[in-house]
Amino acid sequence: MFGKSSLLILIGFITAFSIYQLRMARAVMSASDSFNYYYAKTLVHETAVSAMNIGVNKVWKDTVTNTTFNVVMNNCTAVVRVFPVVPDSIVKLSVRAWGYAFVDTYYAKYKRPYRLEDSAFAYFQYSSGPVTPASKYFWFTGTEFFNGAPVYWINGDTVWGPVHTNSTLHTYGTPVFYDKVTAYSGINPAPTSSRNKAKFYGGWEVGIRAEIPVDMTRTKTAAINGGGVYDPSSAGAVGVYFKFLPNGKVIRRYVQSYQNQTIGSGSYGRTRKVPQFTSAGPETLNVNNISSTGVIWVKGDVVVEGTIDGQLTILADRDIRIWDDLKYAQDPNVNPNSDDFLGLISNGGNVIVADSDPNQNDVVIQAAILAWDGGSSDKVFIAENWDKRPPSGAIYLTGSIVQEQRGPVGHFSGASGIIQNGFSKRYRYDPRFRTKAPPFYPLVSYPDIRQLRLISWWE
């Protein structure tokens, strides 16, 4: 009797454990199916997002507005569609991705893997017109030539901030660039050549083109509205002189004419222009009161020097001559929170570092500089008598320079790379210009280049 009972108990245990083992096996298979399902679902989502990024790159970089293509990755497939929703205005990018997971119950019923899908889409809008102050560029030239001859970056030249030209950038010796250099027509010698010794610490790229036609209407209107318009001819003069004082004031006089003065001897003999003032005495004004909008428009020449405490933009219809150091009361190189700003715009002339007595041994310039007129005559930032004056130290410039043609500031020996005439360059970008600008500084516009803006994205 005892033996039969033991046998029945043993059979019961075997049956119970068999059922338990079967349920465990089913639980393991179910957990495995769940893992496969969620893993496959993650791969499908990653494929959709990756395809979106590829599509966005095509829309932004290649300006594609109507196309369809497939992306295959992670054993998944995605169809990417780019198409205009509103012609010349809004573009839609859509992605539909799919993959498969093995689900035993689904496979047992339908004899095929379970299909997983995911989707994403985005909208882009085209915009055009003024987008940013020209001072946001540190160095921008239409061409790095002056009167048909190349102008070089040479030994001793040090540049902080992005540099761009729509022509070829020329280097000689070991100039140093701390930010990225871009040039549409190339860099000579090529940076990959052993002949190029320049230091491109921010990298370089060629084939990049950017057009910046500048509209002065906004700046001129601000000067008119602020009562800052000067017409020197009404006072029998050709220009206006401004000397800024560190106490927030400015001395103003009218320039009646320029006297040609011969100085130097031998290879340094040259003629320079010296301003002659009208008989009317100088006036001393507060910088903040000289124009309520902070913009002055001079319908003639401007001669400027001093230390400015305040914010001002000076627009001249002809040349602007920098007679001596021109700097901020609070140096942004020392105090990045400086609230002093100065813009110098020559809309029809050049911005010139004068061959004055103070400018014979270094010159400090802190300003956003723009020489432009959009006409047939290219305008430049240039040093007076750059090829005749003796070596004059360096131009220590903090700000930005935009010019149609690359103006020379010095002349060097092709054999040694040593300055023979004029200045070497110590140019530094004013980082405040990335987000701020002098009052009503001209805006860069892109009338022929549409700018894309991402306005929405869903996954």
C-alpha positions in Angstrom: 0.0 0.0 0.0 2.8 2.3 0.9 4.5 1.6 -2.4 1.5 2.6 -4.4 1.0 5.8 -2.5 4.6 6.8 -3.1 4.3 6.1 -6.8 1.1 8.2 -7.0 2.9 11.1 -5.1 5.9 10.8 -7.5 3.6 10.9 -10.5 1.8 14.0 -9.1 5.1 15.8 -8.5 6.3 15.0 -12.1 3.0 16.2 -13.5 3.1 19.4 -11.5 6.7 20.2 -12.4 6.0 19.4 -16.1 3.1 21.9 -16.1 5.3 24.5 -14.3 8.2 23.9 -16.7 5.8 24.4 -19.7 4.5 27.6 -18.2 8.1 28.8 -17.5 9.0 28.0 -21.1 6.0 30.0 -22.4 6.9 32.9 -20.0 10.5 32.9 -21.3 9.2 32.9 -24.9 6.8 35.7 -24.1 9.6 37.8 -22.5 11.8 37.1 -25.5 9.0 38.2 -27.8 8.5 41.4 -25.8 12.2 42.1 -25.9 12.3 41.5 -29.7 9.2 43.7 -30.2 10.5 46.7 -28.3 14.0 46.4 -29.7 12.6 46.3 -33.2 10.4 49.2 -32.4 13.4 51.2 -31.2 15.3 50.4 -34.4 12.4 51.6 -36.5 12.2 54.9 -34.6 15.9 55.5 -34.9 15.7 54.8 -38.6 12.9 57.4 -38.9 14.9 60.0 -37.0 18.1 59.3 -39.0 16.1 59.6 -42.3 14.7 62.9 -41.1 18.2 64.3 -40.5 19.3 63.2 -43.9 16.2 64.9 -45.4 16.8 68.1 -43.4 20.4 68.2 -44.7 19.2 67.9 -48.3 16.7 70.7 -47.8 19.1 73.1 -46.1 22.4 72.3 -47.8 21.2 71.3 -51.3 18.0 73.4 -51.3 16.0 70.4 -52.4 12.3 71.1 -52.4 10.7 68.2 -54.3 12.1 64.7 -54.1 11.5 61.2 -52.8 14.2 58.7 -51.7 14.7 55.6 -49.5 17.0 55.1 -46.5 17.8 51.6 -45.4 19.5 50.9 -42.0 19.1 48.8 -38.9 17.3 46.2 -41.1 14.6 48.8 -41.5 13.4 50.9 -44.5 12.3 54.6 -44.5 10.7 56.5 -47.4 11.6 60.2 -47.3 9.4 62.8 -49.2 10.2 66.4 -49.6 7.5 68.5 -51.3 6.2 72.1 -51.4 3.0 72.8 -49.5 2.9 76.4 -50.5 5.0 77.2 -53.6 8.1 79.3 -52.9 7.0 79.5 -49.2 6.5 76.3 -47.2 8.2 72.9 -47.7 7.2 69.7 -45.9 9.5 66.9 -45.1 7.8 63.5 -44.2 9.3 60.2 -43.2 7.6 56.8 -42.9 9.8 54.0 -41.6 9.0 50.3 -41.0 10.6 47.0 -39.8 9.6 43.6 -38.5 9.5 41.8 -35.2 8.8 38.1 -34.5 5.7 37.7 -32.3 4.8 34.0 -31.8 1.1 34.5 -31.4 0.9 36.8 -34.5 3.1 34.4 -36.5 1.1 31.4 -35.5 -2.1 33.1 -36.8 -0.8 34.9 -39.9 2.4 33.0 -40.7 4.4 36.2 -41.1 6.5 38.6 -38.8 4.7 41.5 -37.2 5.2 44.8 -39.1 6.2 47.9 -37.0 5.9 51.5 -38.4 7.0 55.0 -37.2 6.7 58.4 -38.9 8.0 61.9 -38.5 7.6 65.2 -40.4 8.8 68.8 -40.4 7.8 72.1 -42.0 10.3 74.6 -43.4 9.5 78.2 -44.4 11.5 80.4 -46.8 12.3 84.0 -45.8 14.3 86.7 -47.4 15.4 90.3 -46.9 17.5 91.9 -44.1 18.5 89.3 -41.5 21.6 90.5 -39.6 23.8 93.6 -39.0 26.8 93.8 -41.3 29.0 94.1 -38.1 28.3 90.4 -37.4 31.0 89.6 -40.0 34.5 90.2 -38.7 36.3 90.3 -42.1 34.4 90.3 -45.4 35.7 91.3 -48.8 34.3 91.1 -52.3 37.9 90.6 -53.5 41.3 90.4 -51.9 42.8 92.4 -54.8 43.6 96.1 -54.9 43.8 97.7 -58.4 44.2 94.3 -59.9 47.1 93.1 -57.6 46.7 90.6 -54.8 47.0 91.9 -51.2 48.6 89.4 -48.8 48.3 88.3 -45.2 51.9 88.2 -44.0 54.3 87.5 -41.2 53.2 89.2 -38.0 49.5 89.5 -39.1 47.3 88.0 -36.4 43.5 87.7 -36.8 40.8 86.8 -34.3 37.4 86.2 -35.8 35.9 84.7 -39.0 37.5 85.7 -42.3 35.7 85.5 -45.6 36.3 86.6 -49.2 34.4 86.0 -52.4 37.8 85.8 -54.3 41.1 84.2 -53.5 42.8 84.7 -50.1 46.6 85.2 -50.4 49.2 84.4 -47.7 52.9 84.9 -47.4 55.0 83.7 -44.4 53.2 82.8 -41.2 50.1 84.9 -40.6 47.9 83.5 -37.9 44.1 83.0 -38.1 42.3 82.0 -34.9 38.9 81.5 -36.4 37.7 79.8 -39.6 38.8 81.2 -43.0 36.5 80.7 -46.0 37.3 81.8 -49.6 35.1 81.3 -52.7 38.0 81.1 -55.2 40.5 79.3 -53.0 43.5 80.1 -50.8 47.0 80.7 -52.4 49.2 78.9 -51.7 46.8 76.0 -51.0 46.7 75.2 -47.3 47.5 71.6 -48.2 50.7 72.7 -49.9 54.1 72.7 -48.1 54.5 76.3 -49.4 51.7 77.6 -47.2 53.0 78.3 -43.7 49.9 80.2 -42.4 48.3 79.0 -39.2 44.6 78.2 -39.7 43.7 77.4 -36.1 40.0 77.7 -36.8 40.1 75.6 -40.0 39.5 76.7 -43.6 37.1 76.0 -46.4 36.9 77.0 -50.1 34.1 77.2 -52.5 31.9 79.2 -50.1 30.2 82.3 -51.5 28.2 84.9 -49.7 26.7 88.1 -51.2 26.0 91.0 -48.9 24.4 93.9 -50.7 23.8 96.6 -48.0 20.8 98.9 -47.9 21.6 102.3 -46.2 18.0 103.4 -46.1 17.4 102.3 -42.6 20.5 104.1 -41.3 19.8 107.3 -43.2 16.2 107.4 -42.0 17.4 107.0 -38.4 19.8 110.0 -38.8 17.0 112.1 -40.3 14.6 111.1 -37.5 17.2 111.8 -34.8 18.2 115.2 -36.2 21.7 114.0 -37.0 22.1 115.1 -40.6 25.0 117.4 -41.5 25.5 119.0 -44.9 29.0 120.6 -44.8 28.4 122.5 -48.1 25.8 124.7 -46.3 28.7 126.0 -44.1 31.1 126.3 -47.1 32.9 123.2 -46.0 33.7 119.7 -47.3 33.4 117.7 -44.2 32.9 117.4 -40.4 35.5 116.7 -37.7 34.7 114.8 -34.5 37.0 114.4 -31.5 35.5 112.2 -28.8 36.4 112.8 -25.2 36.3 110.1 -22.5 33.8 112.1 -20.4 31.0 111.4 -22.9 31.4 114.6 -24.9 32.5 115.3 -28.5 34.2 118.3 -30.1 32.8 119.1 -33.5 34.2 121.3 -36.2 33.8 121.8 -40.0 36.5 120.9 -42.4 36.8 123.6 -45.0 39.4 121.9 -47.2 42.5 119.8 -47.2 46.1 121.0 -47.6 48.5 118.8 -49.5 51.7 118.6 -47.3 55.0 117.1 -48.4 56.9 115.2 -45.7 59.7 112.7 -45.4 62.6 112.3 -47.8 64.2 109.7 -50.0 62.1 106.5 -50.4 59.8 107.8 -47.7 59.1 111.2 -49.3 55.3 111.6 -49.8 52.4 114.0 -49.8 49.6 113.7 -47.3 46.3 115.5 -46.8 45.9 117.7 -43.7 42.4 119.1 -42.8 41.9 122.8 -42.6 39.1 124.1 -40.5 36.6 126.9 -41.0 36.8 130.0 -39.0 33.9 129.0 -36.8 35.1 127.8 -33.4 34.7 124.2 -32.2 31.5 123.1 -30.4 31.5 120.7 -27.5 28.4 118.5 -27.3 27.2 115.4 -25.4 27.5 112.2 -27.5 24.1 111.1 -26.4 22.6 114.4 -27.5 24.3 114.7 -30.9 21.5 112.6 -32.4 18.5 111.2 -30.6 18.7 107.9 -32.5 22.5 107.6 -32.2 23.1 108.0 -35.9 24.9 110.8 -37.8 24.7 111.2 -41.5 27.4 113.5 -43.0 26.8 114.5 -46.6 30.6 114.8 -47.2 33.8 113.8 -45.5 34.4 112.8 -41.9 37.6 113.2 -39.8 37.5 111.3 -36.5 39.6 110.5 -33.4 39.4 110.2 -29.7 37.8 108.0 -27.0 34.1 107.5 -27.2 31.9 107.0 -24.1 28.5 106.1 -25.6 27.0 104.6 -28.7 27.1 106.2 -32.2 27.0 105.3 -35.9 28.6 107.7 -38.4 27.6 107.5 -42.0 29.6 109.5 -44.5 28.8 110.1 -48.2 32.6 110.3 -48.9 35.8 109.4 -47.1 36.2 108.8 -43.4 39.7 109.6 -42.1 40.9 108.2 -38.8 43.3 110.9 -37.5 44.5 109.3 -34.3 43.6 106.4 -31.9 39.9 105.8 -31.9 38.8 103.7 -29.0 36.1 103.0 -26.4 36.1 104.4 -22.9 35.5 100.9 -21.7 37.8 98.5 -23.7 35.8 95.4 -24.6 39.1 93.4 -24.6 39.3 94.2 -20.9 35.6 94.5 -20.0 33.4 92.3 -22.2 30.4 94.1 -20.7 31.4 97.4 -22.2 28.4 99.3 -23.6 30.4 101.6 -25.9 29.7 101.1 -29.6 30.9 102.9 -32.7 30.1 102.3 -36.4 32.0 104.0 -39.2 30.3 103.7 -42.6 31.6 105.2 -45.8 28.8 105.0 -48.4 30.6 106.4 -51.4 34.2 106.7 -50.2 36.9 104.9 -48.3 37.7 104.5 -44.6 41.3 105.7 -44.3 44.0 105.5 -41.6 45.4 109.0 -42.1 49.2 109.6 -42.6 49.0 112.0 -39.6 51.7 112.7 -37.0 49.9 110.6 -34.3 49.7 107.6 -36.6 53.4 107.1 -37.2 53.9 104.5 -34.5 50.9 102.2 -34.0 47.2 103.1 -34.1 44.3 101.7 -32.1 40.9 101.4 -33.7 37.8 100.1 -32.0 34.8 100.2 -34.3 32.7 98.4 -36.8 33.9 99.6 -40.3 32.1 99.4 -43.6 33.3 100.8 -46.9 30.6 100.2 -49.6 28.7 102.0 -52.3 27.5 99.2 -54.5 28.7 101.1 -57.6 31.4 100.4 -60.2 34.2 101.8 -57.9 35.2 99.4 -55.2 35.6 101.0 -51.7 38.2 100.0 -49.2 39.6 100.2 -45.7 43.1 101.5 -46.4 46.2 103.3 -44.9 47.1 106.6 -46.5 50.5 106.3 -48.3 50.6 102.6 -47.4 53.4 102.1 -50.0 55.4 105.3 -49.2 55.3 106.0 -45.5 58.0 104.4 -43.3 57.2 101.3 -41.2 54.6 102.6 -38.8 54.0 99.8 -36.3 50.7 97.9 -36.2 47.0 98.6 -36.5 45.4 97.3 -33.4 41.8 96.9 -34.5 39.0 95.5 -32.4 35.7 95.3 -34.3 34.7 94.2 -37.8 35.6 95.2 -41.4 33.4 94.9 -44.4 34.7 96.3 -47.7 34.2 95.7 -51.4 37.9 95.5 -52.2 40.8 94.5 -50.0 42.6 97.7 -49.1 46.3 97.6 -48.3 47.7 99.1 -45.1 51.4 98.3 -45.7 54.0 97.0 -48.1 56.4 94.1 -47.3 59.6 92.6 -48.8 58.9 89.6 -50.9 62.2 88.1 -49.9 62.0 88.5 -46.2 58.3 89.2 -45.5 59.4 92.2 -43.4 57.3 95.4 -43.5 58.9 98.0 -45.7 56.1 100.6 -45.6 53.0 101.2 -43.5 51.5 98.8 -40.9 51.3 95.2 -39.9 47.9 94.0 -38.7 46.7 92.9 -35.3 43.0 92.4 -35.9 40.6 91.1 -33.3 36.8 90.5 -33.6 34.6 92.2 -31.1 32.6 89.2 -29.8 29.8 91.5 -28.7 29.0 92.0 -32.4 27.7 88.4 -32.5 24.5 89.6 -30.8 24.7 93.4 -30.7 25.6 96.2 -33.1 26.1 100.0 -33.3 22.8 102.0 -33.6 20.9 101.2 -36.8 24.0 99.6 -38.4 23.2 98.6 -42.0 21.6 95.1 -42.4 22.9 92.4 -44.6 20.2 91.4 -47.1 19.8 88.4 -49.4 17.4 89.5 -52.2 18.5 86.6 -54.4 19.2 84.0 -51.7 16.2 82.5 -49.8 16.9 81.5 -46.3 15.2 78.4 -44.8 13.8 78.3 -41.3 12.6 75.2 -39.5 9.2 76.1 -38.1 8.0 72.7 -36.7 9.1 69.0 -36.2 7.0 66.0 -35.0 8.1 62.5 -34.3 
